[in-house]
Amino acid sequence: MKILGISGSSRPPHASGVYRLVDTVLKASGHEYELVSLRGKNIGGCTSCLGCVEDHVCKLRDDLEPLRSKIAEADAYVIGAPNFYNGINALTHALLERLYQFRHRTADTLWGKIAVAVGVGGLSGQICCDDIERFLAHSFIETIAKVSGQGAAACYTCGYGESCQVGVPALLYGPGVKIAEDMIPDITKPPEAMLAAEEAGKLLGGRLSSGFDRKAVTLKMQKIMMARFVSSS
């Protein structure tokens, strides 16, 4: 069983809470894995050209092309994104939109697989986890765990964090805040997020080791999606 980890953060790995949490989940799973960072990659959103309808292969030519086979071949996923304006960032959003190529007619390449969603924000990453779960559900992928953490918002290092009245430091500590090193969030301090990532990894590894039934997961997710469609109609 192989797990594909995707960090949607544009920050370098050592400075990215998303990357570190995804990495922790993967390592705790006990299974073979590959971790891909979207940093520096050029991935555009779906253009609804419908070029993928016949063969389930997206016709856009960008950095998603070499990732397609990795997505198709993986048995499970750990996908993480940072919180931009109370939602996932554009890079991760674009990648998830492009999963559309896999879901025409009865193409079951992704059906019944399982995933862990990871989100990091200046206050919380929960909404990112929810966004990722929503996208994956359309491909009948079950999100079995969500890991949310607080990371360092860019406001702490942009150079104007102490004078800006709409930045995270001012919102948290009030006008005239003086930024000190110990007030800048670190995904590892306190340890709750890292511990949650480890537990999510163990849960994912356990599901994969038990030989989970993709057909059963597919049927479960189909029922969930049908119920959502009915309730929204």
Secondary structure, 3 states (H helix, E strand, C coil): CEEEEEECCCCCHHHCHHHHHHHHHHHHHCCEEEEEECCCCCCCCCCCCCCCCCCCCCCCCCCCHHHHHHHHHCCEEEEEEEECCCCECHHHHHHHHHHHHHCCCCCCCCCCCEEEEEEEECCCCHHHHHHHHHHHHCCCCEEEEEEEEECCCHHHCCCCCCCCCCCHHHHHHCCCCCCCHHHCCECCECCHHHHHHHHHHHHHHHHHHCCCCHHHHHHHHHHHHHHHHHHHC
